[in-house]
Amino acid sequence: MGMVAAALGYLTPVQGALIQEVIDVAVILNALRALRIRSAEPQPIYTGHGAVIAQKGI
């Protein structure tokens, strides 16, 4: 939507650049948040027949 608004002249180049920077920072922070999330307890790895073959640890 922002690119369309800029292409039609509703945003100045500076406004477009600032909006893009905000989006970039949000994406980076979300990626860092996703890397930080881990389970507190090891999760079992199951075979197709229901047997536990290993534990996923931290």
FIDREN-372705 format. One record per atom (N, C-alpha, C): y, x, z; atom name; residue in three letters; residue number from 1. Coordinates in Angstrom, 3 decimals. Layout:
FIDREN-372705
       py       px       pz at  aa   i
        Y        X        Z CA Ala NUM
...
This chain:
FIDREN-372705
       py       px       pz at  aa   i
   -1.193    0.822    0.000  N Met   1
    0.000    0.000    0.000 CA Met   1
    1.259    0.867    0.000  C Met   1
    1.221    1.959    0.771  N Gly   2
    2.383    2.831    0.842 CA Gly   2
    2.706    3.472   -0.499  C Gly   2
    1.669    3.858   -1.232  N Met   3
    1.902    4.473   -2.545 CA Met   3
    2.512    3.472   -3.516  C Met   3
    2.067    2.232   -3.442  N Val   4
    2.614    1.194   -4.313 CA Val   4
    4.084    0.956   -3.969  C Val   4
    4.384    0.891   -2.667  N Ala   5
    5.770    0.683   -2.231 CA Ala   5
    6.655    1.840   -2.683  C Ala   5
    6.146    3.047   -2.583  N Ala   6
    6.920    4.214   -3.018 CA Ala   6
    7.106    4.208   -4.537  C Ala   6
    6.056    3.848   -5.251  N Ala   7
    6.135    3.828   -6.713 CA Ala   7
    7.147    2.790   -7.198  C Ala   7
    7.284    1.703   -6.463  N Leu   8
    8.228    0.660   -6.847 CA Leu   8
    9.635    0.915   -6.300  C Leu   8
    9.799    2.020   -5.582  N Gly   9
   11.127    2.389   -5.102 CA Gly   9
   11.509    1.805   -3.759  C Gly   9
   10.557    1.213   -3.033  N Tyr  10
   10.872    0.637   -1.732 CA Tyr  10
   10.934    1.687   -0.625  C Tyr  10
   10.367    2.867   -0.874  N Leu  11
   10.396    3.965    0.088 CA Leu  11
   11.040    5.180   -0.562  C Leu  11
   11.817    5.905    0.216  N Thr  12
   12.351    7.171   -0.288 CA Thr  12
   11.250    8.214   -0.157  C Thr  12
   11.366    9.330   -0.853  N Pro  13
   10.352   10.384   -0.716 CA Pro  13
   10.208   10.876    0.725  C Pro  13
   11.309   10.956    1.456  N Val  14
   11.239   11.406    2.846 CA Val  14
   10.472   10.391    3.697  C Val  14
   10.732    9.109    3.501  N Gln  15
   10.008    8.077    4.246 CA Gln  15
    8.512    8.132    3.921  C Gln  15
    8.202    8.290    2.654  N Gly  16
    6.809    8.387    2.242 CA Gly  16
    6.113    9.586    2.860  C Gly  16
    6.813   10.722    2.899  N Ala  17
    6.238   11.933    3.491 CA Ala  17
    6.010   11.753    4.993  C Ala  17
    6.958   11.130    5.671  N Leu  18
    6.799   10.900    7.110 CA Leu  18
    5.633    9.957    7.403  C Leu  18
    5.511    8.910    6.624  N Ile  19
    4.395    7.983    6.806 CA Ile  19
    3.071    8.697    6.558  C Ile  19
    3.020    9.536    5.531  N Gln  20
    1.791   10.273    5.235 CA Gln  20
    1.437   11.225    6.370  C Gln  20
    2.428   11.866    6.968  N Glu  21
    2.162   12.763    8.091 CA Glu  21
    1.598   12.008    9.284  C Glu  21
    2.126   10.822    9.553  N Val  22
    1.613    9.999   10.659 CA Val  22
    0.154    9.632   10.396  C Val  22
   -0.143    9.261    9.159  N Ile  23
   -1.522    8.914    8.795 CA Ile  23
   -2.431   10.128    8.952  C Ile  23
   -1.976   11.294    8.498  N Asp  24
   -2.773   12.518    8.609 CA Asp  24
   -3.088   12.854   10.069  C Asp  24
   -2.093   12.760   10.937  N Val  25
   -2.299   13.051   12.362 CA Val  25
   -3.288   12.049   12.963  C Val  25
   -3.168   10.782   12.599  N Ala  26
   -4.087    9.768   13.117 CA Ala  26
   -5.523   10.061   12.696  C Ala  26
   -5.717   10.472   11.457  N Val  27
   -7.065   10.775   10.965 CA Val  27
   -7.633   11.996   11.693  C Val  27
   -6.828   13.019   11.890  N Ile  28
   -7.281   14.224   12.593 CA Ile  28
   -7.651   13.896   14.034  C Ile  28
   -6.812   13.120   14.722  N Leu  29
   -7.111   12.747   16.105 CA Leu  29
   -8.384   11.914   16.197  C Leu  29
   -8.596   11.030   15.244  N Asn  30
   -9.820   10.229   15.238 CA Asn  30
  -11.047   11.109   15.021  C Asn  30
  -10.949   12.091   14.142  N Ala  31
  -12.074   13.001   13.907 CA Ala  31
  -12.376   13.822   15.160  C Ala  31
  -11.345   14.284   15.842  N Leu  32
  -11.556   15.036   17.084 CA Leu  32
  -12.175   14.149   18.158  C Leu  32
  -11.758   12.900   18.221  N Arg  33
  -12.329   11.955   19.189 CA Arg  33
  -13.807   11.734   18.900  C Arg  33
  -14.149   11.612   17.632  N Ala  34
  -15.544   11.389   17.253 CA Ala  34
  -16.409   12.594   17.602  C Ala  34
  -15.877   13.781   17.482  N Leu  35
  -16.634   14.984   17.839 CA Leu  35
  -16.864   15.082   19.346  C Leu  35
  -15.968   14.530   20.121  N Arg  36
  -16.005   14.636   21.575 CA Arg  36
  -16.977   13.657   22.216  C Arg  36
  -17.310   12.571   21.556  N Ile  37
  -18.170   11.540   22.136 CA Ile  37
  -19.622   12.024   22.121  C Ile  37
  -20.212   12.067   23.303  N Arg  38
  -21.619   12.447   23.421 CA Arg  38
  -22.276   11.582   24.472  C Arg  38
  -23.540   11.408   24.339  N Ser  39
  -24.283   10.610   25.303 CA Ser  39
  -24.488   11.419   26.582  C Ser  39
  -24.402   10.752   27.725  N Ala  40
  -24.599   11.421   29.005 CA Ala  40
  -26.078   11.736   29.248  C Ala  40
  -26.971   10.938   28.695  N Glu  41
  -28.399   11.135   28.887 CA Glu  41
  -29.058   11.487   27.567  C Glu  41
  -30.085   12.343   27.620  N Pro  42
  -30.810   12.645   26.381 CA Pro  42
  -31.436   11.386   25.794  C Pro  42
  -31.430   11.282   24.476  N Gln  43
  -31.986   10.124   23.788 CA Gln  43
  -33.340   10.495   23.197  C Gln  43
  -34.365    9.649   23.387  N Pro  44
  -35.682    9.958   22.821 CA Pro  44
  -35.688    9.817   21.303  C Pro  44
  -36.491   10.626   20.665  N Ile  45
  -36.704   10.528   19.218 CA Ile  45
  -38.088    9.926   19.031  C Ile  45
  -38.148    8.784   18.369  N Tyr  46
  -39.399    8.061   18.210 CA Tyr  46
  -39.998    8.297   16.827  C Tyr  46
  -41.331    8.271   16.783  N Thr  47
  -42.018    8.297   15.493 CA Thr  47
  -42.059    6.872   14.972  C Thr  47
  -42.576    6.674   13.820  N Gly  48
  -42.696    5.341   13.257 CA Gly  48
  -43.664    4.455   14.026  C Gly  48
  -44.515    5.080   14.868  N His  49
  -45.514    4.325   15.612 CA His  49
  -45.127    4.125   17.070  C His  49
  -43.905    4.472   17.433  N Gly  50
  -43.425    4.229   18.789 CA Gly  50
  -43.639    5.371   19.767  C Gly  50
  -44.259    6.462   19.345  N Ala  51
  -44.474    7.589   20.241 CA Ala  51
  -43.212    8.461   20.300  C Ala  51
  -42.926    8.967   21.481  N Val  52
  -41.780    9.856   21.648 CA Val  52
  -42.222   11.268   21.283  C Val  52
  -41.496   11.910   20.364  N Ile  53
  -41.870   13.256   19.955 CA Ile  53
  -40.940   14.327   20.508  C Ile  53
  -39.748   13.957   20.928  N Ala  54
  -38.802   14.930   21.450 CA Ala  54
  -37.659   14.200   22.141  C Ala  54
  -36.826   14.942   22.797  N Gln  55
  -35.626   14.407   23.427 CA Gln  55
  -34.408   15.047   22.792  C Gln  55
  -33.440   14.233   22.391  N Lys  56
  -32.166   14.771   21.916 CA Lys  56
  -31.347   15.101   23.140  C Lys  56
  -30.955   16.321   23.279  N Gly  57
  -30.171   16.715   24.443 CA Gly  57
  -28.707   16.876   24.100  C Gly  57
  -27.977   17.243   25.108  N Ile  58
  -26.534   17.461   24.934 CA Ile  58
  -26.314   18.810   24.313  C Ile  58
